[in-house]
Amino acid sequence: MTCGPRAATITSMGTLWHPFSDMAAVRDHEFVVDRAEGVWVYDEAGRRYLDGCASLWYANVGHGRTEIVEAATAQMAKLEAYSCFADIANRPALELADRLSALAPMGSEGDPAKVFFGSGGADAIDTAVKLARGYWQARGEHQRVHIVSRETGYHGTHGYGTSIVGIPANREGWGVLAGENTVAPQDLEGVEKVFADIGPERIAAFVMEPVTGAGGVHIPPPGYVEGVAELCRRHGVLLVIDAVICAFGRLGTWFGIERFGVRPDLITFAKGVTSGYLPLGGVMVSPEVASPWWTTPGERTLRHGPTYSGHPTCCAAGLATLDIYEREDLIPRGQQLEAALEAALAPLLDHPYVAGIRSGLGLLAAVELTPEVLSAVPDAPNVLLRGAREAGVLVRGLGKGVAVSPPLTVTGEEIRLLGEGIRAGLDALPSEAPVPSAPGA
């Protein structure tokens, strides 16, 4: 790959605290991005990189979309921000809620899903869990407070998200977290046992990503999602689908869950709703779950909500983003391109440092390193990441390897370059890293 000059490393005062970072190692060694266009990102030295991770799973329509910028600018000139508390609303928030509700895989034209806005995915998870528990309290089933979630699932870093996350490292080091939570294994028998051990009459909701993202891109076993949905239906447990990563075309449908033919009770969304141009997230709520708060005036007030709920400028950006998805027919591309991504990564299986590849459901995948490399090379996933970056490709270091999730606008040739960049990163791992012995050796 032709990549131009080496990446620029800019020295700063060392005051910016990066999320999910070893600041003792990162300080004074930032990789500073300067601009972006389409699927390409440029550093301050002008070097170009293929955005193989859509920044953080969200740049679905690509970078530099002036129509989103113009929509946000026009809204800011008219009404930049205003509260949606009590009876206050603004036109972009009303219109975006209507459009999302019409796309939701639950509710009906006469009884649509309701939409509660927040600032991002972590807000959405806290909202969804509180609504699930609040629903049962309103129904008089006060024992239903337990939340079950899926192993390797990531649900943000707010209070409930940290408590129900299926990534052990994210739960550690904080002291006591919110109680009444259980992480279930990624097999249906294991989930059934968890339900039986807790007592399904005590479970408020099961929270699940259709494909786990930050936990390492784990494709669900055949029948798992459908089986969990049926188990929830049988026991009256609410099903919360965390579609923060999987929605808006990442799996080839509006919210990802449609690929499994499942109708959830709540869906959390963020990221792709504005393609990351402005922070926005929320929860879509089935009419039944919303009913305790929507039926009888004066009976019940939802005492929950972030300052920026229904932010007009963010909602205007969301409306412009939906326009792009529809006009360019981008939503199906997450499914249309999954085979191309799988084909680009499959040759990496012959590399001695690769233990496996997880792909085949949507435009996202993971390349896992062998246990020998992970044991011998400190911080091996990030060493691989930096090697790929030197080759002009940006990927995400996760768990035991790296993940990819390029913009939906990526071409087949650019997907091929993504595979080549990861191979270059693998080749950049220390040559003394051990290679697994041949079977029988």
VEXDREN-2710 file (C-alpha; in Angstrom, 1 decimal):
% VEXDREN-2710
k/r/px/py/pz
1/MET/0.0/0.0/0.0
2/THR/1.2/3.5/-0.7
3/CYS/0.9/5.6/2.4
4/GLY/3.0/8.7/2.1
5/PRO/5.1/10.2/4.9
6/ARG/5.3/8.6/8.3
7/ALA/2.6/9.3/10.9
8/ALA/3.0/12.5/12.8
9/THR/3.3/12.2/16.6
10/ILE/2.6/15.6/18.2
11/THR/3.8/16.5/21.6
12/SER/1.3/18.2/23.9
13/MET/1.2/19.4/27.5
14/GLY/-0.1/15.9/28.5
15/THR/-3.5/17.1/29.8
16/LEU/-6.0/15.2/27.7
17/TRP/-7.2/12.1/29.4
18/HIS/-8.1/9.5/26.7
19/PRO/-10.9/6.9/27.3
20/PHE/-9.9/3.3/27.6
21/SER/-6.2/4.2/27.6
22/ASP/-3.0/3.5/29.6
23/MET/-2.3/7.2/30.0
24/ALA/1.2/6.5/31.4
25/ALA/2.0/5.1/27.9
26/VAL/-0.2/7.4/25.8
27/ARG/0.8/10.8/27.2
28/ASP/3.0/12.7/24.8
29/HIS/2.6/10.0/22.1
30/GLU/-0.8/10.9/20.7
31/PHE/-1.7/10.0/17.1
32/VAL/-3.4/13.2/16.0
33/VAL/-6.0/13.0/13.3
34/ASP/-6.6/16.3/11.4
35/ARG/-9.3/15.8/8.8
36/ALA/-11.3/13.1/7.0
37/GLU/-13.2/12.5/3.7
38/GLY/-15.2/9.5/2.7
39/VAL/-13.6/6.4/4.2
40/TRP/-10.2/8.1/4.6
41/VAL/-8.7/9.9/7.6
42/TYR/-5.6/12.2/7.5
43/ASP/-3.1/13.0/10.2
44/GLU/-1.5/16.4/10.8
45/ALA/1.4/15.4/8.5
46/GLY/-1.1/14.8/5.6
47/ARG/-0.7/11.0/5.7
48/ARG/-3.8/9.1/4.6
49/TYR/-5.4/6.1/6.4
50/LEU/-8.3/3.8/5.5
51/ASP/-10.8/4.2/8.3
52/GLY/-11.3/0.5/9.0
53/CYS/-13.3/1.0/12.1
54/ALA/-15.7/3.9/11.1
55/SER/-14.0/5.8/14.0
56/LEU/-15.8/3.9/16.8
57/TRP/-18.3/1.8/14.9
58/TYR/-20.3/4.9/13.9
59/ALA/-19.2/6.7/10.8
60/ASN/-21.6/4.7/8.7
61/VAL/-22.2/7.3/5.9
62/GLY/-18.5/8.2/5.8
63/HIS/-16.8/11.5/6.6
64/GLY/-17.2/14.9/5.1
65/ARG/-21.0/14.8/4.5
66/THR/-21.7/18.5/4.0
67/GLU/-25.5/18.0/4.0
68/ILE/-25.3/16.9/7.7
69/VAL/-23.1/19.8/8.5
70/GLU/-25.5/22.2/6.7
71/ALA/-28.6/20.8/8.5
72/ALA/-26.9/21.2/11.9
73/THR/-25.7/24.7/11.0
74/ALA/-29.1/25.8/9.8
75/GLN/-30.7/24.4/13.0
76/MET/-28.1/26.2/15.2
77/ALA/-28.8/29.5/13.5
78/LYS/-32.5/29.0/14.3
79/LEU/-32.6/27.2/17.6
80/GLU/-29.3/25.7/18.8
81/ALA/-30.6/23.9/21.9
82/TYR/-33.5/23.8/24.2
83/SER/-34.9/21.5/26.9
84/CYS/-37.5/18.9/26.2
85/PHE/-38.5/18.5/29.8
86/ALA/-42.2/18.6/30.7
87/ASP/-44.3/19.7/27.7
88/ILE/-41.5/21.5/25.8
89/ALA/-40.6/20.1/22.3
90/ASN/-38.9/21.2/19.1
91/ARG/-39.7/20.2/15.6
92/PRO/-36.5/18.2/14.8
93/ALA/-37.0/16.0/17.9
94/LEU/-40.7/15.4/17.1
95/GLU/-39.9/14.6/13.4
96/LEU/-36.9/12.3/14.2
97/ALA/-38.9/10.4/16.9
98/ASP/-41.7/9.9/14.3
99/ARG/-39.3/8.6/11.6
100/LEU/-37.5/6.2/14.0
101/SER/-40.8/4.9/15.4
102/ALA/-42.0/4.2/11.9
103/LEU/-38.8/2.1/11.3
104/ALA/-39.0/0.2/14.6
105/PRO/-39.6/-3.6/14.5
106/MET/-42.3/-3.2/17.2
107/GLY/-45.5/-1.3/17.6
108/SER/-48.0/-0.6/14.8
109/GLU/-49.3/2.4/12.8
110/GLY/-52.1/2.8/15.3
111/ASP/-50.0/2.2/18.4
112/PRO/-46.4/3.1/17.6
113/ALA/-43.2/2.6/19.5
114/LYS/-42.2/5.6/21.7
115/VAL/-38.8/7.2/21.4
116/PHE/-36.8/8.6/24.3
117/PHE/-33.7/10.6/23.4
118/GLY/-30.4/10.9/25.2
119/SER/-26.8/11.9/24.4
120/GLY/-25.5/8.5/23.5
121/GLY/-25.5/4.7/24.0
122/ALA/-24.5/4.7/27.6
123/ASP/-27.4/7.0/28.4
124/ALA/-29.7/4.7/26.4
125/ILE/-28.7/1.6/28.4
126/ASP/-29.3/3.3/31.7
127/THR/-32.7/4.5/30.4
128/ALA/-33.7/1.1/29.1
129/VAL/-32.8/-0.7/32.3
130/LYS/-34.6/1.9/34.5
131/LEU/-37.6/1.7/32.2
132/ALA/-37.6/-2.2/32.3
133/ARG/-37.5/-2.2/36.1
134/GLY/-39.9/0.7/36.4
135/TYR/-42.4/-1.1/34.1
136/TRP/-42.6/-4.0/36.5
137/GLN/-42.9/-1.7/39.5
138/ALA/-45.8/0.0/37.9
139/ARG/-47.4/-3.4/37.2
140/GLY/-47.1/-4.3/40.9
141/GLU/-44.5/-7.1/40.3
142/HIS/-42.0/-5.5/42.7
143/GLN/-39.8/-8.7/42.7
144/ARG/-38.9/-8.2/39.0
145/VAL/-35.7/-6.3/39.3
146/HIS/-33.0/-8.7/38.1
147/ILE/-31.2/-7.9/34.8
148/VAL/-29.6/-10.7/32.8
149/SER/-27.1/-9.8/30.0
150/ARG/-25.0/-11.7/27.5
151/GLU/-21.4/-12.8/27.9
152/THR/-19.0/-10.5/26.0
153/GLY/-21.7/-7.9/25.7
154/TYR/-20.7/-4.2/26.0
155/HIS/-23.3/-1.7/27.2
156/GLY/-21.4/1.5/27.8
157/THR/-19.7/2.8/30.9
158/HIS/-22.5/4.5/32.9
159/GLY/-23.8/2.9/36.1
160/TYR/-26.1/0.2/34.8
161/GLY/-23.9/-0.4/31.7
162/THR/-20.9/-1.1/33.9
163/SER/-22.9/-3.4/36.1
164/ILE/-24.4/-5.6/33.4
165/VAL/-21.4/-5.6/31.0
166/GLY/-20.3/-9.0/29.8
167/ILE/-16.6/-8.1/29.7
168/PRO/-15.1/-8.9/33.1
169/ALA/-12.3/-6.3/32.9
170/ASN/-14.8/-3.5/32.5
171/ARG/-16.5/-4.5/35.8
172/GLU/-13.4/-4.7/37.8
173/GLY/-11.7/-2.0/40.0
174/TRP/-14.8/0.1/40.8
175/GLY/-16.0/-1.5/44.1
176/VAL/-19.6/-2.3/44.6
177/LEU/-21.7/-2.0/41.4
178/ALA/-25.5/-2.0/41.0
179/GLY/-26.9/-5.3/42.3
180/GLU/-29.4/-7.8/40.9
181/ASN/-27.5/-8.6/37.7
182/THR/-26.3/-11.8/36.1
183/VAL/-24.2/-12.4/33.0
184/ALA/-25.4/-15.4/31.0
185/PRO/-23.2/-17.6/28.8
186/GLN/-23.5/-17.5/25.0
187/ASP/-25.4/-20.8/24.7
188/LEU/-29.1/-21.3/25.1
189/GLU/-28.8/-24.1/27.7
190/GLY/-26.7/-21.7/29.9
191/VAL/-29.3/-19.0/29.6
192/GLU/-32.1/-21.4/30.6
193/LYS/-30.1/-22.4/33.6
194/VAL/-29.5/-18.8/34.6
195/PHE/-33.3/-18.2/34.4
196/ALA/-34.0/-21.3/36.5
197/ASP/-31.4/-20.4/39.1
198/ILE/-32.6/-16.8/39.5
199/GLY/-36.3/-17.6/39.1
200/PRO/-37.8/-16.1/36.0
201/GLU/-40.5/-14.4/38.0
202/ARG/-37.7/-12.2/39.5
203/ILE/-36.2/-11.2/36.1
204/ALA/-37.1/-7.8/34.7
205/ALA/-35.2/-8.0/31.4
206/PHE/-32.6/-9.7/29.3
207/VAL/-30.2/-7.2/27.6
208/MET/-28.4/-8.4/24.5
209/GLU/-26.4/-7.1/21.5
210/PRO/-27.3/-9.1/18.4
211/VAL/-23.6/-9.3/17.6
212/THR/-21.4/-8.2/20.5
213/GLY/-19.1/-5.4/19.3
214/ALA/-16.6/-4.1/21.8
215/GLY/-16.5/-7.5/23.5
216/GLY/-14.7/-8.9/20.4
217/VAL/-17.3/-9.2/17.6
218/HIS/-18.9/-12.5/18.7
219/ILE/-21.5/-13.8/16.2
220/PRO/-24.3/-15.5/18.1
221/PRO/-24.6/-19.3/17.7
222/PRO/-27.4/-20.4/15.4
223/GLY/-30.8/-20.1/17.1
224/TYR/-29.4/-18.2/20.1
225/VAL/-31.1/-14.9/19.6
226/GLU/-34.4/-16.5/18.6
227/GLY/-34.1/-18.9/21.5
228/VAL/-33.5/-16.2/24.1
229/ALA/-36.4/-14.2/22.7
230/GLU/-38.7/-17.2/23.0
231/LEU/-37.4/-17.9/26.6
232/CYS/-38.2/-14.2/27.5
233/ARG/-41.7/-14.5/25.9
234/ARG/-42.4/-17.7/27.7
235/HIS/-41.6/-16.2/31.1
236/GLY/-42.8/-12.7/30.5
237/VAL/-39.3/-11.2/30.7
238/LEU/-38.7/-8.0/28.7
239/LEU/-36.2/-8.3/25.8
240/VAL/-33.9/-5.3/25.5
241/ILE/-31.8/-5.2/22.3
242/ASP/-28.7/-3.1/22.5
243/ALA/-28.4/-2.0/18.9
244/VAL/-25.9/0.9/19.5
245/ILE/-23.4/-0.8/17.2
246/CYS/-25.6/-3.1/15.2
247/ALA/-28.2/-0.6/14.0
248/PHE/-28.3/1.7/11.0
249/GLY/-27.0/-0.7/8.4
250/ARG/-24.1/-2.4/10.3
251/LEU/-25.9/-5.7/10.1
252/GLY/-27.8/-4.7/6.9
253/THR/-31.1/-3.7/8.5
254/TRP/-32.3/-0.6/10.4
255/PHE/-31.7/-2.0/13.8
256/GLY/-29.8/-5.3/13.3
257/ILE/-32.4/-7.4/15.2
258/GLU/-34.6/-7.7/12.1
259/ARG/-32.2/-10.3/10.7
260/PHE/-33.4/-12.7/13.4
261/GLY/-37.1/-12.1/13.0
262/VAL/-37.4/-11.0/16.6
263/ARG/-39.7/-8.3/18.0
264/PRO/-38.0/-6.8/21.2
265/ASP/-39.6/-4.8/23.9
266/LEU/-37.0/-2.0/23.9
267/ILE/-34.1/-1.1/21.5
268/THR/-31.2/1.1/22.5
269/PHE/-29.6/3.1/19.6
270/ALA/-26.9/5.7/19.1
271/LYS/-23.7/6.0/16.9
272/GLY/-25.1/5.5/13.4
273/VAL/-28.2/7.6/14.1
274/THR/-26.1/10.7/13.2
275/SER/-23.2/8.7/11.8
276/GLY/-21.3/10.3/14.7
277/TYR/-21.6/13.9/13.4
278/LEU/-23.2/14.9/16.7
279/PRO/-23.8/12.9/19.9
280/LEU/-27.2/11.4/20.0
281/GLY/-28.8/8.2/21.3
282/GLY/-32.0/6.9/22.7
283/VAL/-34.4/4.1/23.4
284/MET/-37.3/2.8/21.3
285/VAL/-40.0/1.4/23.6
286/SER/-42.9/-0.8/22.7
287/PRO/-46.4/0.5/23.4
288/GLU/-46.9/-2.0/26.1
289/VAL/-43.8/-1.1/28.1
290/ALA/-44.5/2.6/27.6
291/SER/-48.2/2.3/28.7
292/PRO/-47.7/2.9/32.5
293/TRP/-46.4/6.4/31.7
294/TRP/-48.6/7.2/28.6
295/THR/-52.1/6.1/29.7
296/THR/-53.6/8.1/32.6
297/PRO/-52.8/11.8/33.1
298/GLY/-51.6/12.6/36.6
299/GLU/-50.9/8.9/37.5
300/ARG/-47.2/8.6/36.9
301/THR/-44.3/10.9/35.9
302/LEU/-41.0/9.5/34.5
303/ARG/-38.4/11.1/36.8
304/HIS/-35.5/10.4/34.5
305/GLY/-33.9/12.3/31.6
306/PRO/-30.6/13.8/30.5
307/THR/-30.1/17.5/30.0
308/TYR/-29.7/17.2/26.2
309/SER/-32.7/14.8/25.6
310/GLY/-34.2/15.9/22.2
311/HIS/-31.4/18.3/21.5
312/PRO/-32.7/20.1/18.3
313/THR/-29.3/20.4/16.6
314/CYS/-28.4/16.8/17.2
315/CYS/-31.9/15.7/16.0
316/ALA/-31.5/17.8/12.9
317/ALA/-28.2/16.0/12.2
318/GLY/-30.1/12.7/12.7
319/LEU/-32.8/13.6/10.2
320/ALA/-30.2/14.5/7.6
321/THR/-28.4/11.2/8.2
322/LEU/-31.6/9.2/7.8
323/ASP/-32.1/11.0/4.5
324/ILE/-28.7/9.8/3.3
325/TYR/-29.3/6.2/4.3
326/GLU/-32.6/6.2/2.4
327/ARG/-31.5/8.2/-0.7
328/GLU/-28.3/6.1/-1.2
329/ASP/-29.8/2.8/-0.1
330/LEU/-27.0/2.3/2.4
331/ILE/-28.8/0.2/5.0
332/PRO/-28.6/-3.1/3.1
333/ARG/-24.9/-2.7/2.5
334/GLY/-24.0/-4.1/5.8
335/GLN/-25.4/-7.4/4.6
336/GLN/-24.4/-7.0/0.9
337/LEU/-20.7/-6.5/1.9
338/GLU/-20.3/-9.1/4.6
339/ALA/-19.1/-11.7/2.1
340/ALA/-16.5/-9.3/0.7
341/LEU/-15.2/-8.6/4.2
342/GLU/-15.1/-12.3/5.0
343/ALA/-13.2/-13.0/1.8
344/ALA/-10.7/-10.2/2.5
345/LEU/-9.9/-11.5/5.9
346/ALA/-10.0/-15.2/5.2
347/PRO/-6.4/-15.4/3.8
348/LEU/-5.1/-14.2/7.2
349/LEU/-6.0/-17.6/8.6
350/ASP/-2.7/-18.8/7.0
351/HIS/-0.7/-16.4/9.2
352/PRO/1.0/-18.2/12.0
353/TYR/-0.1/-15.6/14.5
354/VAL/-3.8/-15.8/13.8
355/ALA/-6.0/-18.1/15.9
356/GLY/-9.3/-17.3/14.1
357/ILE/-11.5/-14.8/12.4
358/ARG/-15.1/-13.9/13.4
359/SER/-17.1/-12.6/10.5
360/GLY/-20.0/-13.4/8.3
361/LEU/-22.9/-11.4/9.9
362/GLY/-22.8/-7.7/8.9
363/LEU/-20.0/-5.4/8.1
364/LEU/-17.9/-6.0/11.1
365/ALA/-15.3/-8.7/12.0
366/ALA/-12.5/-9.6/14.4
367/VAL/-9.1/-11.2/13.9
368/GLU/-7.9/-13.1/17.0
369/LEU/-4.3/-13.7/17.8
370/THR/-3.0/-17.0/19.1
371/PRO/-2.6/-17.6/22.8
372/GLU/1.2/-18.0/22.3
373/VAL/1.5/-14.5/20.8
374/LEU/-0.8/-13.0/23.4
375/SER/1.3/-14.5/26.1
376/ALA/4.7/-13.6/24.7
377/VAL/4.0/-10.1/23.3
378/PRO/3.0/-7.4/25.8
379/ASP/-0.2/-5.6/24.6
380/ALA/-0.1/-7.6/21.4
381/PRO/-3.5/-6.3/20.0
382/ASN/-2.2/-2.8/20.2
383/VAL/1.1/-3.7/18.7
384/LEU/-0.8/-5.2/15.8
385/LEU/-3.0/-2.1/15.6
386/ARG/0.1/0.2/15.4
387/GLY/1.6/-2.1/12.7
388/ALA/-1.6/-1.8/10.6
389/ARG/-1.6/2.0/11.1
390/GLU/1.9/2.2/9.8
391/ALA/0.6/0.4/6.7
392/GLY/-2.1/3.0/6.3
393/VAL/-5.1/1.2/7.9
394/LEU/-6.9/2.1/11.1
395/VAL/-8.3/-0.9/13.1
396/ARG/-9.5/-1.3/16.7
397/GLY/-7.5/-3.2/19.3
398/LEU/-9.9/-5.4/21.3
399/GLY/-9.4/-8.2/23.8
400/LYS/-7.4/-10.9/22.0
401/GLY/-7.0/-9.1/18.6
402/VAL/-8.4/-6.4/16.4
403/ALA/-11.8/-5.5/15.1
404/VAL/-12.9/-3.8/11.9
405/SER/-16.2/-2.1/11.0
406/PRO/-15.6/0.2/8.0
407/PRO/-18.2/2.8/6.8
408/LEU/-21.0/1.4/4.8
409/THR/-19.7/3.5/1.8
410/VAL/-16.5/1.4/1.6
411/THR/-15.8/-0.2/-1.8
412/GLY/-14.7/-3.8/-2.4
413/GLU/-11.2/-2.6/-3.3
414/GLU/-11.0/-0.7/0.0
415/ILE/-12.1/-3.8/1.9
416/ARG/-9.3/-5.7/0.2
417/LEU/-6.8/-3.0/1.4
418/LEU/-8.2/-3.5/4.9
419/GLY/-7.1/-7.2/4.8
420/GLU/-3.7/-6.2/3.5
421/GLY/-3.2/-3.6/6.2
422/ILE/-3.9/-6.2/9.0
423/ARG/-1.5/-8.6/7.4
424/ALA/1.2/-5.9/7.5
425/GLY/0.4/-5.4/11.2
426/LEU/0.7/-9.1/11.8
427/ASP/4.1/-9.1/10.1
428/ALA/5.2/-6.2/12.3
429/LEU/4.7/-8.3/15.5
430/PRO/8.1/-9.3/17.0
431/SER/9.7/-12.0/14.9
432/GLU/10.6/-14.0/18.1
433/ALA/6.9/-14.4/18.9
434/PRO/6.2/-18.1/19.3
435/VAL/4.3/-20.0/16.6
436/PRO/1.9/-22.8/17.6
437/SER/3.3/-26.3/17.1
438/ALA/1.9/-28.4/14.3
439/PRO/-0.7/-30.9/15.3
440/GLY/1.0/-34.0/16.6
441/ALA/4.3/-32.4/16.9
END
